[in-house]
Amino acid sequence: MAHSKALLVLENFIDGKFVPCASYIDSYNPSTGDVYCKVPDSGKEEVEAAVKAAKAAFPIWSSKSPLERSQFLNKLADLIEHDLEAFAQAESKDQGKTITFARTVDIPRAVYNFRFFASSILHHTTECTEMATLGCMHYTSRAPVGVAGLISPWNLPLYLLTWKIAPAIACGNTVVAKPSEMTSVTAWMMCRLLEKAGLPHGVVNVVFGTGPKAGEALVRHPDVPLISFTGSTLTAQRIVEKSAPHCKRLSLELGGKNPAIVFDDADLSQCIPTTLRSSFANQVRNYVKKAQAEGAKILCGEGVDSLALPAGNQKGYFMLPTVMTEVKDECSCMQEEIFGPVTCVVAFDTEEEVIQRANNVKYGLAATVWSSNVGRVHRMAKRLQSGLVWTNCWLVRDLNLPFGGMKASGIGREGAKDSYEFFTEVKTITIKH
């Protein structure tokens, strides 16, 4: 780390060392609108160095036993947990989420990601069959793939970065990661702990920068056989295009437009607080104006209420939580991922109607259903075109089970078994005796 005029200046982490960059990007404190951090504007040269380091580290790291790799992951989890408050403060300042959310959700989940995959890597099994009439036995074996390119988004910076790094290195791969240039600080802080955890140099490399420069260089690199990306559907389309000449393995966790379906028999004491949290968890004024032009009625928030901010936060990226009704299904607010504290409330009459309307979007990441009717809950869950369906709850996750979306919400799944299969190559071996 270096300081320049009180600004935090980040550096790339390559082959176990922090490396300065020739140029930097401004990173803003969303609560004040002021530049507070300089992030490396990496490109092809920096990515090349990182891939070279990861490729060199692969033979030794991949030869370690699952138990040895597990011990490194647990040590890193302990170190992050020890500095949990510092990580939470940094995540809140860098991303703009509340300190409470960072302290109770983001950073604890980052810790748990490492601990979970440290455990799960020890418990996978392989298949074995016998063809007695031919005197043959078949079994499968799995091996790490190589250098994994990992690209994570701005909304859950350390949470989702570790969700990719942990299974990748647990399986014996080495990593070149590119966090979002808008929220890079906690990734840089994690790099400072890798040496303390005893992780061999080159196993985890982090290159900061933009998607068009650093991200594209990583996606196009011939020595990076797999890419795990979380972000927009539009960016994913470019990743598919640029990686196609190398037939790379892709895991794409993309956008969503997640319906919350509330039936008249729902327990509102549980439903309303949870739906409020799910609707307003992230911090998009153009959508509100567009919705008004398309005939929507604003019940509260933007354009209706005023927002009083302290002097130091006048340039910050604040927006009132906004609720609108009388929104047409074809309205952009009903069809596009907003990533802001805006919710549309529309009425429906029947199960058949609400299923058709909920499925009438290009995305299919997640949905919630609120009802005390067990049969209805099962019918809805089966027919909704979503990779995840929460009923009478939200964001309750068992990391053993798959996470990912349908339609334009992605390709592939993440979770204990799914991540293991993505980050390893399977081989069928036949022995005649």
C-alpha positions in Angstrom: 0.0 0.0 0.0 1.0 3.6 -0.6 -0.6 6.9 0.3 -0.8 9.9 -1.9 -2.4 13.1 -0.6 -4.4 10.9 1.9 -5.6 8.7 -1.0 -5.4 5.0 -0.6 -3.4 3.6 -3.6 -3.9 -0.1 -4.4 -1.4 -2.3 -6.1 -1.8 -5.6 -8.1 -0.9 -8.8 -6.2 1.2 -11.0 -8.5 3.4 -14.0 -7.6 3.2 -13.2 -3.9 4.2 -9.5 -4.2 2.4 -6.2 -4.5 3.3 -4.6 -7.9 2.6 -1.0 -8.8 0.9 -0.1 -12.1 1.7 2.5 -14.7 -1.7 4.1 -14.5 -4.6 4.2 -12.1 -8.4 4.7 -11.9 -10.2 6.9 -9.5 -12.4 5.1 -7.0 -15.2 7.1 -5.3 -16.6 7.0 -1.8 -20.3 6.6 -2.6 -21.4 8.3 0.6 -19.5 11.6 -0.3 -19.0 11.3 -4.0 -15.3 12.1 -3.5 -12.3 10.2 -4.8 -10.7 8.3 -1.9 -8.8 5.5 -3.6 -6.6 4.9 -6.7 -7.1 1.5 -8.4 -4.6 0.0 -10.9 -5.7 0.4 -14.5 -4.3 -3.0 -15.5 -4.1 -4.4 -19.0 -2.6 -7.1 -21.1 0.9 -6.7 -19.5 -0.2 -7.1 -15.9 -2.5 -10.0 -16.8 0.3 -11.7 -18.7 2.5 -11.5 -15.6 -0.2 -12.8 -13.3 -1.1 -15.8 -15.6 2.7 -16.6 -15.9 2.9 -16.7 -12.1 -0.2 -18.8 -11.7 0.9 -21.2 -14.4 4.3 -21.6 -12.7 2.7 -22.3 -9.3 0.2 -24.8 -10.7 2.3 -28.0 -10.7 3.3 -27.8 -7.0 -0.1 -26.5 -5.8 -2.1 -29.1 -7.7 0.1 -31.9 -6.3 -0.8 -31.1 -2.7 -3.4 -33.3 -1.1 -6.9 -32.0 -0.5 -6.1 -32.0 3.2 -3.0 -29.8 2.7 -5.0 -27.3 0.6 -7.9 -27.4 3.2 -5.5 -26.3 5.9 -4.5 -23.2 3.9 -8.1 -22.3 3.3 -9.0 -22.6 7.0 -6.0 -20.4 8.0 -7.1 -17.7 5.6 -10.6 -17.9 7.0 -9.2 -17.4 10.5 -7.2 -14.4 9.4 -10.1 -12.6 7.7 -12.3 -13.4 10.7 -9.7 -11.9 13.1 -9.9 -8.6 11.0 -13.6 -8.8 10.5 -14.4 -5.3 11.7 -11.7 -3.7 9.5 -13.0 -5.6 6.5 -16.6 -4.6 7.3 -15.7 -0.9 7.7 -13.8 -1.0 4.4 -16.6 -2.8 2.5 -19.1 -0.3 3.7 -17.0 2.7 2.7 -16.0 1.3 -0.6 -19.4 -0.2 -1.7 -21.9 2.0 0.1 -23.8 -0.7 1.9 -24.6 -0.3 5.6 -21.9 -1.2 8.1 -24.4 -3.6 9.7 -24.9 -5.5 6.5 -21.2 -5.7 5.8 -20.5 -6.8 9.4 -23.2 -9.4 9.6 -23.5 -10.7 6.1 -20.7 -9.9 3.6 -17.6 -10.5 5.7 -18.9 -13.5 7.7 -20.0 -15.1 4.4 -16.5 -14.5 3.0 -15.0 -16.3 6.0 -17.5 -19.1 5.6 -16.8 -19.6 1.9 -13.2 -20.6 2.7 -14.3 -22.8 5.6 -17.0 -24.5 3.7 -14.8 -25.5 0.7 -12.0 -26.4 3.1 -14.4 -29.0 4.4 -16.2 -30.0 1.3 -13.0 -30.8 -0.7 -12.4 -33.6 1.8 -15.7 -35.4 1.2 -16.1 -35.8 -2.5 -16.5 -39.3 -3.9 -15.9 -40.8 -7.4 -17.8 -43.4 -9.4 -16.9 -47.1 -9.9 -18.6 -49.8 -11.9 -17.7 -53.4 -12.8 -18.3 -55.4 -16.0 -17.8 -58.9 -14.6 -18.5 -60.7 -17.9 -15.6 -58.8 -19.5 -13.4 -58.8 -16.5 -13.3 -55.0 -16.4 -13.6 -52.4 -13.7 -14.2 -48.7 -14.5 -13.7 -45.7 -12.1 -13.5 -42.0 -12.4 -10.8 -39.6 -11.3 -10.9 -35.8 -11.0 -8.0 -33.4 -11.4 -7.6 -29.6 -11.3 -7.9 -27.8 -14.6 -5.1 -25.2 -14.4 -5.3 -21.4 -14.2 -8.8 -20.1 -13.3 -9.8 -16.7 -14.4 -12.2 -15.2 -11.8 -14.2 -12.0 -12.4 -16.4 -10.7 -9.6 -18.9 -7.8 -9.4 -19.3 -4.6 -7.3 -22.4 -5.5 -5.3 -21.0 -8.2 -3.0 -17.3 -7.6 -3.4 -15.5 -9.9 -1.0 -18.5 -12.2 -0.6 -18.6 -13.2 -4.2 -14.8 -13.0 -4.9 -14.2 -15.6 -2.1 -17.1 -17.7 -3.4 -15.0 -18.2 -6.5 -11.4 -18.3 -5.1 -12.2 -20.8 -2.4 -13.4 -23.7 -4.6 -10.9 -22.9 -7.3 -7.9 -23.3 -5.1 -9.5 -26.0 -2.9 -9.7 -28.1 -6.1 -6.0 -27.5 -6.8 -6.2 -24.8 -9.4 -4.3 -21.5 -9.3 -6.1 -18.2 -9.8 -6.0 -14.9 -11.6 -8.8 -12.8 -10.1 -10.2 -9.5 -11.3 -12.5 -7.7 -8.8 -14.7 -4.9 -9.9 -12.7 -1.7 -10.3 -15.4 0.1 -8.4 -15.1 -2.0 -5.2 -11.5 -3.3 -5.0 -10.4 -2.5 -1.5 -11.4 -5.6 0.4 -9.8 -7.8 -2.3 -6.6 -5.9 -1.8 -6.9 -6.4 2.0 -7.3 -10.1 1.5 -4.1 -10.2 -0.5 -2.2 -8.9 2.5 -3.3 -12.0 4.4 -2.2 -14.6 1.8 1.4 -14.5 3.0 0.3 -14.9 6.6 -1.8 -17.9 5.6 1.3 -19.4 4.1 -0.2 -19.7 0.6 2.6 -20.4 -1.9 3.4 -17.5 -4.2 1.5 -17.5 -7.5 -1.5 -19.6 -6.3 -3.7 -16.5 -5.9 -3.0 -13.4 -8.1 -5.2 -10.4 -8.1 -5.2 -7.9 -11.0 -7.3 -4.8 -10.6 -8.8 -2.8 -13.5 -11.7 -2.4 -15.9 -13.5 -5.1 -17.8 -12.6 -3.9 -21.3 -8.8 -3.9 -20.5 -8.0 -6.3 -17.6 -11.1 -8.5 -17.9 -10.8 -8.9 -21.6 -7.1 -9.7 -21.5 -7.9 -12.4 -18.9 -10.8 -13.9 -20.9 -8.7 -14.0 -24.1 -5.6 -15.4 -22.6 -4.8 -18.9 -24.1 -3.4 -20.2 -20.8 -6.5 -19.6 -18.8 -8.8 -22.6 -19.6 -11.8 -21.6 -17.5 -13.6 -18.4 -16.6 -16.0 -17.9 -13.7 -17.9 -14.6 -14.1 -20.6 -12.9 -12.0 -22.0 -9.7 -13.6 -24.2 -8.4 -16.3 -25.8 -10.5 -19.2 -24.3 -8.0 -21.7 -20.8 -8.5 -20.4 -21.3 -12.3 -20.4 -22.2 -12.2 -24.1 -18.9 -10.6 -24.8 -17.1 -13.2 -22.6 -18.7 -16.0 -24.6 -17.6 -14.3 -27.9 -14.0 -13.6 -26.9 -13.4 -17.0 -25.2 -14.9 -19.0 -28.0 -11.7 -19.5 -30.0 -10.2 -21.3 -27.1 -13.3 -23.4 -26.2 -13.0 -22.3 -22.5 -15.1 -23.7 -19.8 -17.5 -21.0 -18.6 -19.5 -20.4 -15.4 -21.7 -17.3 -15.8 -23.9 -16.0 -13.0 -25.8 -13.1 -14.4 -28.6 -10.7 -13.8 -32.0 -11.3 -12.4 -35.5 -9.8 -12.2 -36.7 -11.6 -9.2 -40.5 -11.7 -8.5 -41.8 -11.7 -4.9 -45.2 -13.3 -5.1 -47.5 -12.7 -2.1 -50.7 -14.6 -1.8 -53.7 -13.6 0.3 -53.0 -16.3 2.8 -49.4 -15.2 3.4 -48.1 -14.5 7.0 -47.6 -10.8 6.5 -45.7 -10.4 9.8 -42.9 -12.4 8.2 -43.5 -11.5 4.6 -43.5 -7.7 4.8 -40.2 -7.2 6.7 -38.4 -9.8 4.6 -39.7 -8.4 1.3 -38.7 -4.9 2.3 -35.1 -6.1 3.0 -35.0 -8.0 -0.3 -36.4 -5.0 -2.3 -34.2 -2.3 -0.8 -30.9 -4.1 -0.1 -29.0 -2.3 -2.9 -28.5 1.4 -3.6 -31.4 4.7 -10.3 -33.4 7.6 -10.9 -33.7 7.2 -14.6 -35.9 4.1 -14.2 -38.3 6.0 -11.9 -38.7 8.9 -14.4 -39.1 6.4 -17.2 -41.8 4.5 -15.3 -43.7 7.7 -14.6 -43.6 8.5 -18.3 -45.0 5.0 -18.9 -47.9 5.6 -16.6 -46.7 4.3 -13.2 -47.8 5.9 -10.0 -45.2 6.7 -7.3 -46.5 6.0 -3.8 -43.3 7.1 -2.0 -39.7 8.0 -2.6 -38.2 9.7 -5.7 -40.3 12.6 -7.0 -42.7 12.4 -4.0 -40.6 12.8 -0.8 -37.5 14.9 -0.1 -34.2 13.7 1.0 -32.2 15.7 3.6 -28.5 14.9 3.7 -25.7 16.3 5.9 -23.4 18.8 4.1 -20.6 16.2 3.7 -22.9 13.8 1.9 -24.5 16.2 -0.6 -22.6 14.7 -3.5 -23.1 11.1 -2.3 -25.0 8.5 -4.2 -28.1 8.4 -2.1 -31.7 7.7 -3.3 -34.9 7.4 -1.5 -36.5 3.9 -1.3 -39.2 4.1 -3.9 -42.5 2.2 -4.3 -44.6 2.4 -7.4 -47.9 0.9 -8.6 -50.0 0.8 -11.8 -46.9 -0.5 -13.6 -47.4 -2.3 -16.9 -45.7 -5.7 -17.3 -43.8 -4.4 -20.4 -42.5 -1.4 -18.4 -38.7 -1.3 -18.1 -39.0 -1.3 -14.3 -40.8 -4.7 -14.6 -38.4 -6.1 -17.2 -34.9 -4.9 -16.4 -32.6 -5.4 -13.4 -32.5 -2.1 -11.6 -30.0 -2.6 -8.8 -31.6 0.2 -6.7 -34.1 0.6 -3.9 -37.1 0.6 -6.2 -40.0 -1.9 -6.0 -43.1 -2.3 -8.2 -46.3 -3.5 -6.6 -48.8 -5.0 -8.9 -52.0 -7.1 -8.2 -52.9 -10.5 -9.6 -55.9 -12.8 -9.3 -54.9 -16.4 -9.9 -51.9 -18.8 -9.7 -52.0 -19.3 -13.5 -51.9 -15.5 -14.1 -49.0 -14.8 -11.7 -46.9 -17.7 -13.0 -47.3 -16.4 -16.6 -46.5 -12.8 -15.6 -43.5 -13.8 -13.4 -42.1 -15.9 -16.2 -42.6 -13.2 -18.8 -39.1 -11.7 -18.4 -35.8 -12.7 -20.0 -34.2 -13.5 -16.6 -34.6 -16.5 -14.3 -32.3 -16.2 -11.3 -34.6 -16.3 -8.2 -38.2 -15.9 -7.0 -39.9 -15.8 -3.6 -43.4 -17.1 -2.9 -45.4 -16.3 0.2 -48.3 -18.5 1.1 -49.4 -20.8 3.9 -50.8 -23.3 1.4 -48.3 -26.1 1.1 -49.7 -27.5 -2.1 -49.6 -24.1 -3.7 -46.0 -23.5 -2.6 -45.0 -26.7 -4.4 -47.0 -26.0 -7.5 -45.5 -22.5 -7.8 -41.9 -23.6 -7.1 -42.2 -26.2 -9.8 -43.5 -23.9 -12.5 -41.5 -20.7 -11.9 -38.7 -20.4 -14.4 -36.1 -19.5 -11.7 -32.9 -21.3 -10.6 -33.8 -20.6 -7.0 -37.3 -20.4 -5.4 -37.5 -19.3 -1.8 -40.9 -19.9 -0.1 -41.8 -17.9 3.0 -38.2 -16.8 3.4 -35.5 -15.1 1.4 -31.7 -15.6 0.9 -31.6 -18.7 3.0 -28.7 -20.7 1.5 -27.3 -24.2 1.9 -23.9 -24.0 0.1 -24.1 -27.7 -0.7 -26.9 -27.0 -3.2 -26.7 -25.3 -6.6 -26.9 -21.6 -7.1 -27.5 -20.1 -10.5 -30.1 -19.0 -12.9 -32.1 -20.0 -16.0 -32.6 -18.1 -19.3 -30.5 -14.9 -19.5 -29.5 -15.3 -15.8 -26.6 -17.5 -16.6 -24.9 -20.7 -17.5 -23.9 -23.3 -15.0 -24.3 -23.5 -11.2 -22.2 -22.9 -8.1 -22.2 -24.9 -4.9 -20.3 -27.8 -3.3 -20.8 -30.4 -6.0 -21.3 -28.0 -8.9 -18.2 -25.9 -8.2 -16.1 -29.1 -7.7 -17.2 -30.4 -11.1 -16.6 -27.0 -12.7 -13.1 -26.6 -11.3 -11.9 -30.1 -12.1 -11.6 -32.4 -15.1 -13.1 -35.8 -14.9 -11.4 -38.9 -16.4 -12.8 -42.4 -16.8 -10.3 -45.2 -16.2 -10.9 -48.8 -17.3 -8.9 -51.7 -15.9 -9.1 -55.2 -17.4 -8.2 -58.0 -15.0 
